[in-house]
Amino acid sequence: MTHTFTESEERRTLRREVAKLASKYGREWFTDKARSGGKTTDLWLEIGKNGYLGVNIPEEYGGGGGGIGDIAAVCEELSAQGCPLLLMVVSPAICGTIIARYGTEAQKQRWLPGICDGTGTMAFAITEPDAGTNTHNITTTARRDGDEWVLNGRKTWISGVDEADHVLVVARAEEARTGKVKPVLFVVPTDAPGFEARPIPMEIVSPELQFQVFIDDVRLPADAVVGDEDGGLVQLFAGLNPERIMAAAFSNGLARFALDRATAYARERTVFQGPIGAHQAIAHPLAQSHIEIEMARLMTQKAAALYDAGDDIGAGEAANMAKYAAAEAACAAADRAVQTHGGNGITQEYGMAGLLVATRAGRIAPVSREMILNYVAMHSLGLPKSY
């Protein structure tokens, strides 16, 4: 059997159309919104209107019926046009996937259409100040009070709370039968009494903000629990592979954007007797980035294909590798883009320096490269656990 290692024509068409739409906005529009305190609502809603935002959600709930590979392609193409939307990772990929797979029929009908058309964006809250990467140590609690639940706790590094109507919150609840603590997922309205979000000042140039979230005696009805109350751990991990695949796509797009800008500058910028791109000191690092980006993209596509085929274990390994490779490729591409531009690389006019921080975030979130190396060492190589 011959494999061409190319995406389907349908996927390639999706990429072209998303790139065409995003190019109407572009990097300058994106950074202007960020520096002025504006939002990318117009782009977000146009993506939704054209059916790209919910391309991975089942058709009966307003989506496109595709898979993670499709929504990852949308995410990558937006980033490649200079408009990286972090909420793409959160709302349709994490929240949309979990609700579509495990939510009740009523929950799917209630929340998925808004996720698809962009009018009901949902944020995701798992990280806590004292837990960090160790999600087993979260302390946000949920306790029953009659027919309701009462939530208390604190979350940090929560993206886009100010643009979301709801937040999918991971809390700990005591199992009535055994007394053991279990994770439970709740959909919490952002305007609920006792729910407060405070922005975290960031160096990243982005319209999408990060927040600390304070949850003080937030009361929720019984149907705020997503799916099965006893299936929280399985449901939670169902969203982690899509998260890593989307993070990889996000980084791949940023890397492509940086490389495109650098190569265009290298072709046009003339010093001495010709374009600077004729010099190997400029050309070779850019060629190296192209190779690294293509390898990361292939691993991302493999991870998405495994996930969409139902191979969660295989997808877990590939998704972690893809996320690692994409972040490394993006950091290198951004650094080389700045160097190619020389002094212009650290001006606002050319917009390269901001990519150094934006791509660097990919090495940290949603899981650090060190934890990915731990995962690969233990699960892929069979080495002893180190933590």
C-alpha positions as CSV (number, residue, x, y, z in Angstrom):
1,M,0.0,0.0,0.0
2,T,1.3,3.4,-0.9
3,H,1.0,6.3,1.6
4,T,1.5,9.8,0.3
5,F,1.8,11.4,3.7
6,T,-0.5,14.3,2.6
7,E,-3.8,15.4,4.1
8,S,-7.0,14.9,2.3
9,E,-8.2,17.4,-0.2
10,E,-11.0,18.3,2.1
11,R,-8.5,19.1,4.9
12,R,-6.3,21.1,2.5
13,T,-9.4,23.1,1.3
14,L,-10.3,23.8,5.0
15,R,-6.7,25.1,5.5
16,R,-6.9,27.4,2.4
17,E,-10.3,28.8,3.4
18,V,-9.3,29.5,7.0
19,A,-6.0,31.1,5.8
20,K,-7.9,33.3,3.4
21,L,-10.3,34.4,6.1
22,A,-7.6,35.1,8.6
23,S,-5.5,37.0,6.1
24,K,-8.2,39.7,6.0
25,Y,-7.2,40.5,9.6
26,G,-3.5,39.7,9.9
27,R,-0.8,40.3,12.5
28,E,-1.0,44.0,12.5
29,W,-4.7,43.9,13.3
30,F,-4.1,41.3,16.0
31,T,-1.3,43.3,17.7
32,D,-3.3,46.5,17.5
33,K,-6.1,44.9,19.3
34,A,-3.7,43.6,22.0
35,R,-2.0,46.9,22.5
36,S,-5.3,48.9,22.6
37,G,-7.0,46.5,25.0
38,G,-9.4,45.3,22.2
39,K,-10.6,41.8,21.5
40,T,-10.6,39.5,18.5
41,T,-14.4,39.1,18.6
42,D,-15.0,39.9,15.0
43,L,-12.6,37.2,13.8
44,W,-13.9,34.7,16.3
45,L,-17.5,35.2,15.2
46,E,-16.6,35.1,11.6
47,I,-14.8,31.8,12.1
48,G,-17.9,30.5,13.8
49,K,-20.2,31.8,11.1
50,N,-18.3,30.0,8.5
51,G,-18.4,26.7,10.4
52,Y,-14.7,26.5,11.3
53,L,-15.0,27.0,15.0
54,G,-17.0,23.9,15.6
55,V,-15.7,21.8,12.8
56,N,-14.9,19.0,15.3
57,I,-18.3,19.0,17.0
58,P,-21.1,16.6,15.8
59,E,-23.3,18.1,13.1
60,E,-26.5,17.6,15.2
61,Y,-25.2,20.3,17.6
62,G,-24.2,22.8,15.0
63,G,-20.7,21.5,14.2
64,G,-19.0,20.1,11.2
65,G,-18.8,16.5,12.2
66,G,-15.0,16.4,11.8
67,G,-12.2,15.5,14.2
68,I,-9.4,17.0,16.2
69,G,-7.3,17.0,13.0
70,D,-9.7,19.4,11.5
71,I,-9.9,21.9,14.4
72,A,-6.1,21.7,14.8
73,A,-5.8,22.7,11.1
74,V,-8.0,25.7,11.8
75,C,-5.9,26.6,14.8
76,E,-2.6,26.3,12.9
77,E,-3.8,28.4,9.9
78,L,-5.0,31.2,12.1
79,S,-1.6,31.3,13.8
80,A,0.2,31.1,10.5
81,Q,-1.6,34.3,9.5
82,G,-0.4,36.0,12.7
83,C,-3.7,35.6,14.6
84,P,-3.0,32.9,17.2
85,L,-6.3,32.4,19.1
86,L,-5.6,30.6,22.4
87,L,-9.3,30.1,23.0
88,M,-9.3,27.7,20.0
89,V,-7.4,25.3,22.2
90,V,-9.8,25.7,25.1
91,S,-13.4,26.2,23.9
92,P,-14.0,23.8,21.0
93,A,-11.1,21.4,21.5
94,I,-11.1,20.8,25.3
95,C,-14.5,21.8,26.4
96,G,-16.3,20.9,23.2
97,T,-14.6,17.4,23.1
98,I,-15.5,16.6,26.7
99,I,-19.1,17.7,26.5
100,A,-19.6,16.0,23.1
101,R,-18.2,12.7,24.4
102,Y,-19.6,12.7,28.0
103,G,-22.2,15.3,28.4
104,T,-25.9,14.4,28.7
105,E,-28.1,15.1,25.7
106,A,-29.5,18.2,27.4
107,Q,-26.0,19.5,28.1
108,K,-25.0,18.9,24.5
109,Q,-28.0,20.8,23.3
110,R,-27.4,23.6,25.7
111,W,-23.7,24.3,25.3
112,L,-22.4,22.9,22.1
113,P,-24.2,25.1,19.6
114,G,-22.8,28.3,21.3
115,I,-19.3,26.8,21.2
116,C,-19.7,26.1,17.5
117,D,-20.9,29.6,16.4
118,G,-18.8,31.5,18.9
119,T,-21.6,33.0,20.9
120,G,-21.1,30.7,23.8
121,T,-17.4,30.5,24.4
122,M,-16.3,28.3,27.3
123,A,-13.1,28.6,29.3
124,F,-11.3,25.7,31.1
125,A,-10.1,25.9,34.7
126,I,-7.8,23.2,36.2
127,T,-4.5,24.8,37.1
128,E,-4.1,26.0,40.7
129,P,-1.4,28.1,42.5
130,D,-0.2,25.3,44.8
131,A,-0.7,22.4,42.5
132,G,1.1,23.4,39.3
133,T,1.6,20.5,36.9
134,N,0.4,18.0,39.6
135,T,-3.3,18.0,38.9
136,H,-3.8,15.3,41.6
137,N,-3.1,18.0,44.2
138,I,-5.9,20.4,43.2
139,T,-7.8,21.7,46.3
140,T,-10.9,23.3,44.7
141,T,-13.7,21.5,46.5
142,A,-17.3,20.6,45.6
143,R,-19.8,19.5,48.3
144,R,-23.4,18.7,48.0
145,D,-26.0,20.8,49.7
146,G,-29.4,19.3,49.1
147,D,-30.1,19.4,45.4
148,E,-27.2,21.8,44.7
149,W,-23.4,21.8,44.7
150,V,-21.3,24.4,46.4
151,L,-17.8,25.1,45.0
152,N,-14.8,26.8,46.7
153,G,-11.3,27.2,45.6
154,R,-8.8,29.1,43.5
155,K,-7.5,28.7,39.9
156,T,-4.8,30.4,38.0
157,W,-3.6,30.8,34.4
158,I,-7.1,30.5,33.1
159,S,-7.4,31.9,29.6
160,G,-10.0,34.2,28.2
161,V,-12.4,34.2,31.2
162,D,-13.5,37.7,30.2
163,E,-14.6,36.4,26.8
164,A,-16.4,33.3,28.1
165,D,-20.0,32.8,29.3
166,H,-19.0,29.6,31.2
167,V,-16.0,27.9,32.6
168,L,-15.5,24.2,32.8
169,V,-14.1,23.8,36.3
170,V,-12.3,20.8,37.7
171,A,-13.0,20.3,41.4
172,R,-12.7,17.6,44.0
173,A,-15.7,15.9,45.6
174,E,-16.0,13.3,48.2
175,E,-17.5,10.0,47.1
176,A,-20.5,9.3,49.3
177,R,-20.1,5.5,49.2
178,T,-16.4,5.2,49.9
179,G,-15.3,8.6,51.2
180,K,-12.6,8.8,48.6
181,V,-12.0,12.1,46.8
182,K,-12.7,12.2,43.0
183,P,-12.4,14.8,40.3
184,V,-15.7,16.2,39.1
185,L,-16.3,18.6,36.2
186,F,-18.7,21.5,36.5
187,V,-19.9,24.1,34.1
188,V,-19.9,27.4,36.0
189,P,-21.4,30.6,34.6
190,T,-18.9,33.5,34.7
191,D,-21.5,35.7,36.2
192,A,-22.3,33.4,39.1
193,P,-22.4,35.0,42.5
194,G,-19.1,34.2,44.3
195,F,-17.1,33.8,41.0
196,E,-14.4,36.4,40.5
197,A,-11.7,36.7,37.9
198,R,-8.7,39.0,38.1
199,P,-6.4,39.5,35.1
200,I,-2.7,38.6,35.4
201,P,-0.3,41.2,33.9
202,M,1.6,39.5,31.1
203,E,4.5,40.3,28.7
204,I,2.9,38.4,25.9
205,V,1.3,40.7,23.2
206,S,-2.1,39.1,22.9
207,P,-5.7,40.3,23.2
208,E,-6.5,37.1,25.1
209,L,-5.8,37.5,28.8
210,Q,-4.8,35.2,31.6
211,F,-6.7,35.2,34.9
212,Q,-6.7,34.2,38.5
213,V,-10.1,32.9,39.4
214,F,-11.6,32.9,42.9
215,I,-14.5,30.6,43.7
216,D,-16.3,31.4,46.9
217,D,-19.4,29.4,47.8
218,V,-20.5,29.3,44.2
219,R,-23.8,27.4,44.1
220,L,-24.7,25.3,41.1
221,P,-27.6,23.1,40.2
222,A,-27.2,19.3,39.9
223,D,-27.1,19.4,36.1
224,A,-24.0,21.6,36.2
225,V,-22.0,18.4,36.6
226,V,-20.8,17.2,33.1
227,G,-21.8,13.7,32.3
228,D,-21.3,11.1,35.0
229,E,-20.3,12.4,38.5
230,D,-18.1,9.3,38.9
231,G,-16.4,9.6,35.5
232,G,-14.6,12.8,36.1
233,L,-11.1,11.4,35.8
234,V,-11.8,9.6,32.5
235,Q,-13.6,12.7,31.2
236,L,-10.8,15.0,32.3
237,F,-8.1,13.0,30.5
238,A,-10.3,12.9,27.4
239,G,-9.6,16.6,27.0
240,L,-5.8,16.4,27.5
241,N,-4.8,14.8,24.3
242,P,-6.8,17.3,22.2
243,E,-5.2,20.1,24.4
244,R,-1.7,18.9,23.5
245,I,-2.5,18.5,19.8
246,M,-4.0,21.9,19.6
247,A,-1.0,23.4,21.5
248,A,1.2,21.8,18.9
249,A,-0.9,23.3,16.1
250,F,-0.8,26.7,17.7
251,S,3.0,26.5,17.9
252,N,3.3,25.2,14.4
253,G,1.4,28.1,13.1
254,L,3.5,30.7,15.0
255,A,6.6,29.0,13.7
256,R,5.4,29.2,10.1
257,F,4.5,32.9,10.5
258,A,7.9,33.7,11.9
259,L,9.7,31.8,9.1
260,D,7.5,33.4,6.4
261,R,8.3,36.9,7.6
262,A,12.0,36.0,7.9
263,T,12.3,34.5,4.5
264,A,10.4,37.4,2.9
265,Y,12.8,39.9,4.6
266,A,15.9,37.8,3.6
267,R,14.8,37.9,-0.1
268,E,14.2,41.7,-0.1
269,R,16.8,43.1,2.3
270,T,19.9,44.0,0.3
271,V,23.3,44.6,1.9
272,F,26.6,44.9,-0.1
273,Q,25.9,43.2,-3.5
274,G,22.7,41.2,-3.0
275,P,19.9,40.0,-0.8
276,I,21.0,38.8,2.6
277,G,19.2,35.5,2.0
278,A,22.0,34.6,-0.5
279,H,24.4,34.3,2.4
280,Q,24.5,30.8,4.1
281,A,24.7,32.4,7.5
282,I,21.2,33.6,6.9
283,A,19.8,30.9,4.6
284,H,20.9,27.8,6.6
285,P,19.2,28.6,9.9
286,L,16.0,29.4,8.0
287,A,16.3,26.1,6.1
288,Q,16.8,24.3,9.4
289,S,13.7,25.9,10.8
290,H,11.7,24.8,7.7
291,I,12.8,21.2,8.3
292,E,12.0,21.3,12.0
293,I,8.6,22.8,11.4
294,E,7.7,20.2,8.8
295,M,8.7,17.4,11.2
296,A,6.6,18.9,14.0
297,R,3.6,19.2,11.7
298,L,3.9,15.6,10.7
299,M,3.9,14.5,14.3
300,T,1.0,16.7,15.0
301,Q,-1.0,15.2,12.1
302,K,0.0,11.7,13.4
303,A,-1.3,12.5,16.9
304,A,-4.5,13.8,15.5
305,A,-5.0,10.8,13.3
306,L,-4.5,8.4,16.2
307,Y,-6.9,10.3,18.4
308,D,-9.6,10.5,15.8
309,A,-9.1,6.7,15.2
310,G,-9.8,6.1,18.9
311,D,-6.3,5.1,19.8
312,D,-6.0,7.1,23.0
313,I,-2.8,5.5,24.2
314,G,-1.0,5.9,21.0
315,A,-2.4,9.4,20.7
316,G,-1.1,10.2,24.2
317,E,2.5,9.5,23.2
318,A,2.3,11.2,19.8
319,A,0.5,14.3,21.2
320,N,3.1,14.8,23.8
321,M,5.9,14.4,21.2
322,A,4.1,16.8,18.8
323,K,3.6,19.4,21.5
324,Y,7.3,19.2,22.4
325,A,8.6,19.3,18.8
326,A,6.3,22.1,17.8
327,A,7.3,24.3,20.7
328,E,11.0,23.8,20.1
329,A,10.5,24.5,16.4
330,A,8.6,27.7,17.1
331,C,11.1,29.0,19.6
332,A,13.9,28.4,17.1
333,A,12.0,30.0,14.2
334,A,11.2,33.1,16.3
335,D,14.8,33.5,17.4
336,R,16.1,33.1,13.8
337,A,13.4,35.5,12.5
338,V,14.6,38.2,14.9
339,Q,18.2,37.6,14.0
340,T,17.5,37.7,10.3
341,H,15.8,41.1,10.7
342,G,18.8,42.5,12.6
343,G,17.9,45.7,14.5
344,N,14.5,45.7,12.8
345,G,13.8,42.5,14.6
346,I,13.3,44.2,17.9
347,T,11.1,47.0,16.7
348,Q,7.3,47.1,17.0
349,E,7.1,48.0,13.3
350,Y,8.3,44.5,12.2
351,G,6.6,42.7,15.0
352,M,9.2,39.9,15.5
353,A,10.4,40.4,19.0
354,G,6.9,39.7,20.5
355,L,7.1,36.2,19.0
356,L,10.0,35.4,21.3
357,V,7.7,35.5,24.4
358,A,4.7,34.0,22.5
359,T,6.6,31.0,21.3
360,R,8.4,30.5,24.6
361,A,5.0,30.0,26.3
362,G,4.7,26.8,24.2
363,R,7.6,25.3,26.2
364,I,5.7,25.8,29.4
365,A,2.0,25.4,28.8
366,P,-0.2,23.5,28.8
367,V,2.5,21.1,30.1
368,S,6.2,21.8,30.4
369,R,8.7,20.2,28.1
370,E,10.4,18.7,31.1
371,M,7.2,16.8,32.0
372,I,6.9,15.6,28.4
373,L,10.4,14.3,28.6
374,N,9.4,12.5,31.8
375,Y,6.4,11.0,30.0
376,V,8.5,9.8,27.1
377,A,11.3,8.4,29.3
378,M,8.8,6.5,31.4
379,H,6.1,5.4,28.8
380,S,8.1,5.2,25.6
381,L,11.5,4.1,26.9
382,G,10.4,2.1,30.0
383,L,12.7,4.0,32.3
384,P,11.8,4.4,36.0
385,K,9.5,7.1,37.1
386,S,11.4,10.2,38.3
387,Y,8.8,12.0,40.3
